């Protein structure tokens, strides 16, 4: 379906960029609570460290299934007063808020795993159209700034969410201990705040940022009516894999290694820090729960760096080379992440989070800025959804093989898996140099 949207995209002000990106604050608030506390919740409810990667598969599997479908649907609808992206923002955020309330009230491991699946579906429904929103709303000259603003809010939401368990314990005096296998109060109240933040932040973007309508709305409606049908939708989604631009194909290799590393980091950081700096893997002990809170502090550190770097990277990229910037950030992040395995002082663990922060900022900004310049405007959401396959496939692969690799090749130590994650980031950085940056090349003299 070829949807013709207005080609005139006025240059947006700083505050308009702020409004259209603010929803990411809430979405990432939820994601960071999930990333920093899910392993902790699972282990508190009885999960083995070697099984965590398998239990975490909910995220990448739901992302792979949901995002292409949501991207396709959001390209091919237009609702009066709502547009095409905002209905998905809003519906996904409300459902995500409900699951954030349910997660800390899980009383059994199977319940927490089921809630994680629903949580990931809802967050993916809300998140996927936000990437395409930048292509819809912004002229190419502002698209990198649009992704940078999203990265800024990702960083801000992540910092607050990551610190919440520590704040609830140190500032407000709530217990950080697991009583009879229950989730600590610090974690429980953090998820409640996350539910509120997710719903309110996304609603703010929905109600402050209008969408650009099709240039010929009657023709678009006629095209919609002619092309209805689940079978056609599935055929078009599957056909997209053979229609990917060269740049997109090259970026899939980079994302494979980058997101493999991130998945390993999120799954194993809590047990690695607990074992290395707190001397325990027993989830019933206060030391383990303190390690979980400290991982939140570490996550806050790398997200503070990410939020600040989000505005510097586009400027550096314009003056130098976006591919080179991404490579340097990934290599620095890889070396930093691997070093976590060798540090036993919890305060020194904050230092490598600087390098991880630059890598995280670049992963969230540079590949998407390069990609959007290679995609057809009328199929932006669809191809962004397809691209997400190559964000989640490495996580699925890591989830399936990480446990056996850890047990049989890495000696079962969670810290050693972070060395593997660091190596993946470095490899992804090197592959970045092979990517064709079409938007930059078109503007070259």
N, C-alpha and C positions, 0 to 999 in steps of 0.2 A: 504494500500500500504506500503510495507516494503522497504524503501529507505536506501541503504547502503552508508554511507558517510565514508570518510577516518577516521580510528580509531586513526591515528597519529595526535596529536594536539600539536605542539611545544609550549613550554612555551614562552609567549609573554613578551616583554619588557614593561617598564612603558609607553613609548611613543606610542607603538602599542595599549596598553589598552586605552590610551588617544584618539588616532585617532578613534578607533571603537566606542567610547562612546560619542564623541564630538557632534554628531547629537542630543543627548538628550538635549543639551544646547538650541538649537533652538526650539525643540518641547515644552520643558517646558516653554520657554520664551512665546510662544503663550498660553499655558495652564494657566500660571499665570496671564497674561493680562485678560484672560477670567474669571478666578476665582475671581480676585480682583475688576473687573470693570463691570461684567455682571449685577449684581443686581443694581449697580449704573446707568448703561445705561437704564435698564428696568424701574426703578423708575423715571428717568428723562423723559422718554417717556410716563409716566402715569401709570405704574404698581402699584398695591397695595402690601404692604409688605407680606400680608397673601397669595398672589398668586405666590410669587417668586419661591417657591419650585416646584410648578407645571410647571412653565415656564422653569425651569432649567432641566426638564426631558430629554431634547434633548441629553445631554451628556451620561447618563447611558443607555438610550434606544439604541442609535446608537452604543455604545460600545458593548452592548450585541449582537446586530445583526451583526456588522461588524467584531469584533475581531476573533470569531471562524472561520468565512469564510476566512478572510485574513490569519489566522494561518494555516488552511488546505491548501489553495492555495500555500502559500509560502513553505510549506513542499513538495509540489507535482509538483513544476516546477523547471526548470534549464535553464536560458537564457544565451547564450554565452556572455561573457564579463560583464554580470550583475549579474549572480548567481540567488539565490532564494529569499533572503531577501531584497537586495538593490533596486530592482524595486519598491517595496512597500514603502520603505523609501522615495524615490525620488518623486514618483507621489503624495503621500499623502502630502509631505511638500510643493510642488508647489501649490496644491489646498488650503492647509491651509493658505499659504501666501496671496492668493487672497481673502479669506474670512476675514482675518485680516484687509485688506484694506477696505472691505465693511462694517464691523461692525460699526465703529464710524461714518459712513455716513448714517446710518439708520435714516429715518425721521418719522417713525411710529413704534409702539410697535410690530405689526405683522411682520414688515420687520426685526427687530432685532432678533425676535424668529426664523424666517426662516433661517437667516444667521447663527445663533447659531447651528442649526441642521446640516447645510452643513459643518460648521467649525469642529464640533465634528466628523463627518464621516471622514473627511480628516485627522484630527489629529490621530484618531484611526487607520486608514490605515497605517500611518507612524510609530506610536508608537509600535503597537503589535509585529512586527517582531524584534524589538530591544531587547526584553526580550529573545526571542529564539536565537538571535544572540550570546548571551553569551554562551548558551549551545552548539551551533555549533562550536564556535571558541576556547573555553577554556577547558583545562583539569580541572577535578573536583577540583584540588588543587588551581586553580585560579578563580573559578567561583564566590566565595563570593567577591573577589577583583574586579571582573568585574562588579558585581551589585553595589558595593560600588563606583566605578568610575562613573557609571551612576547616582547614587544618588548625587555624588559631582557636576556633571554638572547640574542636576536638581536643586540643591540648587543655583548654580551660576546664571543660567538663571532666576530662580525665583526672586532672590534678585534684579537683575538689572531691570527686568520687573516690579516688585512691586514698585520700587522707581521712575520709570520714570515720572508718573504724578507730583510727588512732585518736581523732578528735573526740569521739564519743567516750573513749576511755579516759584520756588524759585531761580533757577540759570539762566534760560533763559527768564523769565519774561512773559510767556504766561498766558492767562486768565484761571482761574480754575472755572469760573462761567458759568452756563447754561443761554444762552440768548434766550428768546422766545422758551424754550423747546428743544433747540439744545444740542448736546453733547459738553462739554467743550473742548477747544483746547488742553488742557493738555492731555486729554484722547485720542483725535483724533491722535495727533502726536506720542503718545506712541504706538498705534496700528500700525502706519506706520513703526516705528522702529522694532516692533515685526515681521512684515511681512518679512522684510529684513533679520533679524536674523534667522528666521525659515528656509528660503530657503537656505541661505549660510551655516549655520552650518550642516544641513543634507547633503548638497552637498559635504561638506568637508569629512564627513565620507564615503559617497558613493564612492568618487574618491581616497581615500587614503587607504581603507581597503578591500583587496580581500577576497573572500569567499572560503571555502574548498569544492572542487567539489566531486560528488559521486565517490566512489572507482571504480565502473564499470559503466561508463557513458552510453555505448551502452545498457546495461541491464536496466538501469534506464529509458532510452528513450523508450525502448520496454514496460516497465511497465506503463509509462505515457500514451502511445498510447492505451494500453489495457483497462485502467481504466478511460477513459474520460467519462464525462457525469454529468450533474447537479444532476440528481436523485441519482447517486451513492455518490456524494459528500454530499448531504443532509443526506442520510442514514448513512454514516460514521460519520458525525458530531453528529447526534442525538445518535448514538450508543455509542459515547464516554462517555456519562454521566453514562453509566453502567459499564464502564471500568476504572473509576478513581482509582488510587492507594489509599490505606488507608490514607497515609499522606495527599494527596490532599483533601480527604473528610474532614479530621479533620481541615485542614487549612481553608476550606470554612466557618466554624463557626466563626473562628477568624476574617476573612475578612468581614463577614457580619456585625459584630459590629464595626469594625474599620472604614470601609468605610461609614457606616451609619453616624458615628460621623463626618467624614470629609465632607460629603455632607451637613449636617446641619450647620457645621462651615462656609463653603464657601457661602452658601445661606444667612445666617443670620448675619454674622459678620458685614457687613456694616450697616444695620439698627440697630443692637444692639449697636455698637459703637456710631452711630449718636444719638441714643436716650439716652444712658447712659452718654457719655462724652461730647457730643456737644449739647444736649438739643433739638433735633428736629428730626422729620421724614418727614419734608417737603422738597422734592427733589429740589424744585425751589430755595431754600435758599443757600447762600454761606456756611453756617455752615454745611449743609448736604454734599456738594461737598468737603469741607475740611475734613469731616469725611471719605469720600471715599478715599481721598488721604492718610489719616492717617492709614487706614486699609492696604494700600500698604506698609507703613513703618513697620507696625506690621508684615505683611507677609514677608517682607525682613528680619526682625529680626529672625523669626523662620526658614527661609531658610538659613540664615548664620549659625545658630546653626546646621541645618541639614547637610549642606555641610561639616562642620568640623567633626561632629559626624559620617559621612559616613565612614571615615577611622578608627575611633576608635572602632566602634561597632564590625567589623569583628575580630579585635585583641582581644577585650574583650570576644567575643563569643568563640573564639578558646581556650582561657585560662580558661573559665568557662563553660557556657552552653548557646547555642544560644536561646533556649526557655526561659530561665530565663531572659536573656538580653531583649528579646522582651516584656516579661511581665512587667518588671520594667519600660521600656520606655512608654508602653501604659498606665500604671497606673499613672505615672508622668504626661503624657500628658492629661489624663482625669481630674485629679485634677486641673491642670493649666487652661484647657479650661473652666471648670465650674466656675473658679474664675473670669473670664472676666465679668460675669454678675453683679458682686458686686463692680467693680472698676469704679470710675467716673473721675479719673485723667488720661488724655490721655498718659502721660509719664509712669505712673505706669502700663499701659496696655502692655508695652513692656516686663515686667518681666515674666508673664505667658507664653509668646511666647518662652521662653527658654525650658520649659517642652514640649510645643507643637512641637518644633523643634526636640527634641530627639524622640518623638513619630513618627513624619513624616519620619525621617531618617530610623527608624527601620521598619516602614511599607513598605518603598520602597526597603529595602535591605533584611532583615532577612527572611520573608516568601518565597520570590523568591529563595533565596539561599537554604532554606530547600526543597522547591518544586522541584527544578531542579535535586536534587540528587535522587528523587523518580520517575523520568520520563524516558521512553525509548527515546534514543537519536534520533531515526528516526521519532519520532512523537512529538518532542519538541514544535514546533510552534503550532501544533494542540491542544495539551493539555494546553499550555499557553493561547490559545484563549478560550478554555472551562473554564479554571480557571477564566478568566475575567468575565464570567457570574456571578460568586459569588462576584466579585468586584462591578458590576453594579446593580445586583438585589437589594441589600440593599439601593442603591441610588434611585432606582425606587420606592421601598416601602416607603422610607422617603419622596420622592417627592409627593406621592399620599396621605399620611396620615398626613404629618407635618402641613399643613394648618389647617385642622380640630382640630388636637391636640393642636396647638397653640391657636386657637380661643376659644375652649371649655374647655380645661383642664389646659392650662398654662396662661390663662388670656390675650392672644393676645400679650404678650410682647416678642419681638425678643430676649431679653437677657435671658429669662428663657429657651429658646430652647437650649442655649449653655450649660446649666446645664444637660439637657437630653443628649446632645452630649458627655459631659464629662463622664457621667455614662456608655454610650455605649463603650467608650474606655477602661474603667476599666474592664467591663465585658469581652471584647475581650482579654484583657491581662490575665485574669484568665483562659480563655479557652485555651490559648497557652500552658499551662502546660500539656494538654492532647494530644498534637501533637507528633507523632512518627517521630523523626529526623533520617531517614533511613541512610543517608550518614555517619553521625557520628557513628551510631550504627554498621555499617559495618566495620568501621575503629577501633572500640573499641577492645582491646585485649581480 
